[in-house]
Amino acid sequence: MSHTVAAHTISELAELVSQIIHTRQTVLPRRLGDPGPSGEQLAAIVGAAAAAPDHQQLLPWRFVQVPASARAALGQAFALALQQRDAAATPEQLAQAREKAARAPLLLLAVVRLHDDKADAEAIYSADVPPHERIVSAGCAIQNVLLMAHAMGFGAALTSGKALQSEPLRTLFGLSANEQALAFISMGTVVRTKPPRVRPETAQFLTVLGY
Ligand SMILES: Cc1cc2nc3c(=O)[nH]c(=O)nc-3n(C[C@H](O)[C@H](O)[C@H](O)COP(=O)(O)O)c2cc1C
């Protein structure tokens, strides 16, 4: 393998990658404003997902963009989901749930396909890849997207919440029985920063077998 990539030495590349990885931080939707990524930037950001490790190349994940024209429908799904789990939700709480769909210029839903139908001849091998491996692949794809967005100067965040597994949201996004929504990815220009969180030390998550 060549020791240079696009005219950078390995050490220059490692330094760049390290900077991108370690300076990324969650920027929650309320801290994101216009502009969001252009179409071309979005293609590069979401395209980074394609480089994720994918056992048996199943492509077990997908992203659904929620454009401005669909934000009201998403807000309605959030409100319905709240109503279903709390019949006593107040109009203010429902309005707040609706408002969440309007935040951040760019909104994506990350979805994982946990199983394949064995009856599908094309899926005969894919049935061997268990759900946890598919979720790992999805996590790698999501991190590629977050890092690419950060490298291009955008803030981004993952958000989940109870509505994610609700029937109104599943229906809105047309999720099939073998799919699960993993998280929303919000993206935009950082309008308010916050101090980075303290990261764990390597010793907290690395051990050596036998010691
Ligand atoms: C699957 C997933 C779902 C998340 N959902 C939320 C969420 O609903 N609300 C939130 O504030 N942060 C959410 N986060 C973001 C984490 O809170 C955040 O990554 C963590 O605080 C570390 O911050 P950092 O990304 O700046 O290092 C989620 C992260 C993951 C991996």
PDBQT file of the ligand as one rigid body, heavy atoms in Angstrom, charges set to zero:
ROOT
HETATM    1  C1  LIG A 301     -27.850   6.765  19.694  1.00  0.00    +0.000 C 
HETATM    2  C2  LIG A 301     -27.656   8.092  20.372  1.00  0.00    +0.000 A 
HETATM    3  C3  LIG A 301     -28.758   8.852  20.731  1.00  0.00    +0.000 A 
HETATM    4  C4  LIG A 301     -28.603  10.083  21.350  1.00  0.00    +0.000 A 
HETATM    5  N1  LIG A 301     -29.707  10.787  21.716  1.00  0.00    +0.000 NA
HETATM    6  C5  LIG A 301     -29.568  11.973  22.354  1.00  0.00    +0.000 A 
HETATM    7  C6  LIG A 301     -30.704  12.719  22.777  1.00  0.00    +0.000 A 
HETATM    8  O1  LIG A 301     -31.845  12.308  22.578  1.00  0.00    +0.000 OA
HETATM    9  N2  LIG A 301     -30.498  13.900  23.383  1.00  0.00    +0.000 N 
HETATM   10  C7  LIG A 301     -29.231  14.390  23.619  1.00  0.00    +0.000 A 
HETATM   11  O2  LIG A 301     -29.097  15.464  24.192  1.00  0.00    +0.000 OA
HETATM   12  N3  LIG A 301     -28.134  13.705  23.206  1.00  0.00    +0.000 NA
HETATM   13  C8  LIG A 301     -28.273  12.520  22.591  1.00  0.00    +0.000 A 
HETATM   14  N4  LIG A 301     -27.175  11.835  22.171  1.00  0.00    +0.000 N 
HETATM   15  C9  LIG A 301     -25.866  12.503  22.189  1.00  0.00    +0.000 C 
HETATM   16  C10 LIG A 301     -25.041  12.192  23.401  1.00  0.00    +0.000 C 
HETATM   17  O3  LIG A 301     -25.672  12.708  24.526  1.00  0.00    +0.000 OA
HETATM   18  C11 LIG A 301     -23.683  12.826  23.196  1.00  0.00    +0.000 C 
HETATM   19  O4  LIG A 301     -23.021  12.161  22.177  1.00  0.00    +0.000 OA
HETATM   20  C12 LIG A 301     -22.879  12.764  24.470  1.00  0.00    +0.000 C 
HETATM   21  O5  LIG A 301     -23.373  13.681  25.368  1.00  0.00    +0.000 OA
HETATM   22  C13 LIG A 301     -21.438  13.024  24.237  1.00  0.00    +0.000 C 
HETATM   23  O6  LIG A 301     -21.214  14.273  23.718  1.00  0.00    +0.000 OA
HETATM   24  P1  LIG A 301     -20.235  14.513  22.512  1.00  0.00    +0.000 P 
HETATM   25  O7  LIG A 301     -20.885  13.902  21.305  1.00  0.00    +0.000 OA
HETATM   26  O8  LIG A 301     -20.109  16.014  22.425  1.00  0.00    +0.000 OA
HETATM   27  O9  LIG A 301     -18.938  13.884  22.835  1.00  0.00    +0.000 OA
HETATM   28  C14 LIG A 301     -27.308  10.587  21.600  1.00  0.00    +0.000 A 
HETATM   29  C15 LIG A 301     -26.192   9.810  21.240  1.00  0.00    +0.000 A 
HETATM   30  C16 LIG A 301     -26.355   8.573  20.666  1.00  0.00    +0.000 A 
HETATM   31  C17 LIG A 301     -25.124   7.754  20.326  1.00  0.00    +0.000 C 
ENDROOT
TORSDOF 0
